[in-house]
Amino acid sequence: MSGRTALDRLIAAQAHHVHKLTAKDSTGRKAYYFVYVPPARERAFMAAFGGTGLLDLEQFGRVIAANYGDAPSAETRTLLRERYGISI
């Protein structure tokens, strides 16, 4: 896994803090998001789901992969596996 940044290595080591979300984006298209939420932001992230229905994911962590469609794409699966060691 050469070429990974320090942040990539941190996310790989804390893969249990990566959340998979399916939602409609601001255009109404169905999308999958994989979001790394640091432990210090976890409580606020989970509490935000009871709010208005609008959520800025970048407020809570980093979107590490995303795609449109009914399932995670092959490209998303490959990126997650190769960069972070996450298999879905």
PyMOL commands that set and color helices and strands:
alter all, ss='L'
color gray80, all
select helices_A, chain A and resi 6-13+15-17+39-48+57-59+74-84
alter helices_A, ss='H'
color red, helices_A
select strands_A, chain A and resi 18-24+30-36+62-68
alter strands_A, ss='S'
color yellow, strands_A
deselect
rebuild
show_as cartoon
